């Protein structure tokens, strides 16, 4: 009798174990893990890096450099109390690198937290600058606007852009808060570079358009054109020579590669402009916008070891994820990189820096997708500005090994 019970128990337990294993496998197939998603996006991006065909899209959906320049000048002219427009310098093809500053006393450097937003390191990643143009417009259009009942339900500001249904009406983010715009503008200093690489944007290519003279600048003749600006920042630069296989395909000293990092750190006019700006300001937090993958990634990109402030990166990142519903993780697990802006900003200046990989493609052709993406990241940018006010980071200016 006892033996029969034991046999039945063993059979039941066996079926339970098999059931759990099958259930786990099915769940894994239905909901890919972080590693699975990163692997899929990694393979797509590494394949894209080999594609040298310029991006060509229908006109009208995305701003050209000239259209953006005209728009920014008009916005500054009409909103000079809270917005200024400055050129950080010229590109190789003589285009201005425009920077917008937004603050209530915009001509002064106040004792307020500073936030940096950058778009279009890569010229073929067009939503990366569109979301920032949209954000600038949202700020200047709503700063002086009265609190408005956007959804006509008799309440105002009850459902801001935070990824949640705050008033439990089945809708999300349908009543943005004008007061929130005023609070952010009055209590932070926001620096926005919507189009860091205007030459690349106009050419429809990833890199900029400056001539190269061999991998290390030693040739007397032009050998190729363009540097990947997001590989040109000077942090752990020599690791590529020490661990070349680790960074294979994602960072290169072959000047014909789409991920060519330049002859030396900060060799490019665009990255020099960022370095100068960062040296003059005291940024607390930075978002660098890119496409694609629907990712929120943070340092380190050069090593699998965790950053000292990993808990802080995870905490803020989870709040961003609540708004945009993207996947959060350490940059290196997408692919290892050397010369990335966020590694340099965090490693040299202890700026809490994230890369936001927008959407599912370099430049979606559906206006509704671009609109939704832009609105959602208004909420992300506002949150980052709000978070900067309480952000306390130890050892700022200290460069750790990891």
PyMOL commands that set and color helices and strands:
alter all, ss='L'
color gray80, all
select helices_A, chain A and resi 2-30+34-48+65-78+127-142+178-187+198-203+229-231+239-242+269-280+310-324+331-333+341-349+367-388
alter helices_A, ss='H'
color red, helices_A
select strands_A, chain A and resi 83-90+96-102+113-118+188-193+211-212+224-225+283-291+295-298+327-330+352-358
alter strands_A, ss='S'
color yellow, strands_A
deselect
rebuild
show_as cartoon
